Amino acid sequence: MRFVVVASVMCGAVALGPLGCATYSDDLTRAQRAYEGSEDERALAIFRVLEADTSRLSDSERAHYAYLRGMTDIRIGYKAEARHWLSLAASMEQNLPGSLPPDWAKHLTDALKELNEEVYTAGIDALTNVPAPKAKAADDDNPPDTPTSPAYPPTPPKPKADTDN
């Protein structure tokens, strides 16, 4: 009886083996669907989890990963990261032509060219993720008694210096 149970468990593990290998590809597919559905934060979350296991993807899937990750980063505003991933995708496409669909390769070339031009004209700081500082609003634009109003919080008067001593 013990042999039958062990044999059943082993057969079950062998039968599930191929499904375990497909999970990384499935994650990539889920991330691509999220990207195509403009669910950028969801797509990026899936990509970040999958990043540690990209070595388990095929060469073509790794190129897809790099392209989709870079394009997602562009959408979110992570330009430096986007340039990194798109450069990897371009390198993979160069080493293995046809690893990306032709329309992706065109978008890749255009996006990478634009990011590189920003770096060449304004330096690497042009790709920082820090939002541009907002212009300070005029005092008339702020309603009274708000944290940005000059009257809030009231500034206590400074103590006068004692000059009689």
C-alpha positions as CSV (number, residue, x, y, z in Angstrom):
1,M,0.0,0.0,0.0
2,R,2.8,2.4,0.8
3,F,4.3,1.8,-2.6
4,V,1.1,2.8,-4.3
5,V,0.9,6.1,-2.4
6,V,4.5,6.9,-3.2
7,A,4.0,6.1,-6.8
8,S,0.9,8.2,-7.0
9,V,2.7,11.2,-5.5
10,M,5.6,10.8,-7.9
11,C,3.4,10.6,-10.9
12,G,1.5,13.7,-9.8
13,A,4.8,15.6,-9.4
14,V,5.9,14.5,-12.9
15,A,2.6,15.4,-14.4
16,L,2.7,18.9,-12.9
17,G,6.3,19.4,-13.9
18,P,5.6,21.1,-17.3
19,L,3.1,23.4,-15.7
20,G,5.8,24.7,-13.4
21,C,8.0,25.6,-16.3
22,A,5.2,27.5,-18.0
23,T,4.5,29.9,-15.1
24,Y,7.3,32.3,-16.1
25,S,5.9,32.5,-19.6
26,D,2.4,32.9,-18.1
27,D,3.6,35.8,-16.0
28,L,5.1,37.5,-19.0
29,T,1.8,37.0,-20.9
30,R,-0.1,38.5,-17.9
31,A,2.2,41.5,-17.8
32,Q,1.8,42.0,-21.5
33,R,-2.0,41.9,-21.2
34,A,-1.7,44.5,-18.4
35,Y,0.5,46.7,-20.5
36,E,-1.8,46.4,-23.5
37,G,-4.8,47.2,-21.2
38,S,-3.0,50.4,-20.0
39,E,-2.7,48.9,-16.5
40,D,0.8,50.2,-16.2
41,E,1.3,49.9,-12.4
42,R,0.0,46.3,-12.5
43,A,2.3,45.5,-15.5
44,L,5.3,46.9,-13.7
45,A,4.5,45.0,-10.6
46,I,4.4,41.7,-12.6
47,F,7.6,42.6,-14.4
48,R,9.5,43.4,-11.2
49,V,8.5,40.0,-9.7
50,L,9.4,38.2,-12.9
51,E,12.8,40.0,-13.2
52,A,14.7,37.6,-11.0
53,D,13.5,34.7,-13.2
54,T,14.1,36.1,-16.7
55,S,16.9,33.6,-17.1
56,R,14.2,30.9,-17.3
57,L,12.6,32.6,-20.3
58,S,13.6,31.8,-23.9
59,D,15.8,34.3,-25.7
60,S,12.7,35.7,-27.6
61,E,10.7,36.0,-24.3
62,R,13.6,37.8,-22.7
63,A,13.6,40.3,-25.6
64,H,9.8,40.7,-25.2
65,Y,10.3,41.2,-21.4
66,A,13.0,43.9,-21.9
67,Y,10.8,45.7,-24.5
68,L,7.6,45.6,-22.5
69,R,9.4,46.6,-19.3
70,G,11.0,49.5,-21.0
71,M,7.8,50.7,-22.6
72,T,6.0,50.4,-19.3
73,D,8.7,52.4,-17.6
74,I,8.3,55.2,-20.2
75,R,4.6,55.3,-19.6
76,I,5.1,55.6,-15.8
77,G,7.8,58.2,-16.2
78,Y,10.8,56.1,-15.2
79,K,13.0,57.3,-18.2
80,A,16.3,56.1,-16.9
81,E,15.0,52.6,-16.3
82,A,13.2,52.7,-19.6
83,R,16.4,53.5,-21.4
84,H,18.2,50.6,-19.7
85,W,15.5,48.0,-20.6
86,L,15.0,49.3,-24.2
87,S,18.8,49.2,-24.7
88,L,18.8,45.6,-23.6
89,A,15.9,44.9,-25.9
90,A,17.7,46.6,-28.8
91,S,20.8,44.5,-28.1
92,M,18.8,41.3,-28.0
93,E,17.1,42.2,-31.3
94,Q,20.4,42.9,-32.9
95,N,21.9,39.6,-31.7
96,L,18.8,37.6,-32.6
97,P,17.0,39.4,-35.4
98,G,13.3,38.7,-35.4
99,S,13.1,38.2,-31.7
100,L,10.7,41.2,-31.5
101,P,7.7,41.7,-33.8
102,P,8.4,44.3,-36.5
103,D,6.1,47.0,-35.1
104,W,7.7,46.6,-31.6
105,A,11.1,46.9,-33.2
106,K,10.0,50.2,-34.8
107,H,8.6,51.6,-31.5
108,L,11.7,50.4,-29.7
109,T,14.0,52.3,-32.2
110,D,11.9,55.5,-31.9
111,A,11.6,55.4,-28.1
112,L,15.3,54.7,-27.6
113,K,16.3,57.4,-30.1
114,E,14.1,59.9,-28.2
115,L,15.6,58.9,-24.8
116,N,19.1,59.0,-26.1
117,E,18.6,62.5,-27.6
118,E,17.4,63.7,-24.2
119,V,20.6,62.4,-22.7
120,Y,22.8,63.8,-25.4
121,T,21.3,67.3,-25.2
122,A,20.5,67.7,-21.5
123,G,22.7,65.1,-19.8
124,I,21.7,62.0,-17.8
125,D,19.9,64.2,-15.3
126,A,17.2,64.7,-18.0
127,L,16.1,61.2,-17.2
128,T,15.6,61.5,-13.5
129,N,12.4,60.4,-12.0
130,V,12.0,63.5,-9.8
131,P,9.1,65.6,-10.9
132,A,9.8,69.1,-12.1
133,P,9.4,71.7,-9.3
134,K,6.1,73.5,-9.5
135,A,6.1,77.2,-9.8
136,K,5.2,79.0,-6.5
137,A,1.7,80.3,-6.6
138,A,1.0,83.9,-6.0
139,D,-0.3,84.8,-2.5
140,D,-3.7,85.8,-4.1
141,D,-4.1,82.2,-5.4
142,N,-4.1,80.7,-1.9
143,P,-7.2,80.9,0.2
144,P,-6.7,82.3,3.7
145,D,-5.9,80.0,6.6
146,T,-4.4,77.2,4.5
147,P,-1.1,75.6,5.2
148,T,0.5,77.4,2.2
149,S,-1.0,80.8,3.1
150,P,1.6,83.2,4.6
151,A,-0.8,83.7,7.6
152,Y,-0.9,80.1,8.5
153,P,0.4,79.2,11.0
154,P,0.9,82.6,12.5
155,T,4.5,83.4,13.2
156,P,5.1,84.4,16.8
157,P,6.8,87.8,17.2
158,K,10.5,87.7,17.8
159,P,11.6,88.7,21.2
160,K,13.3,92.1,21.4
161,A,16.9,92.1,22.3
162,D,17.6,93.7,25.6
163,T,20.1,96.5,24.9
164,D,19.9,98.3,28.3
165,N,22.4,95.9,30.0
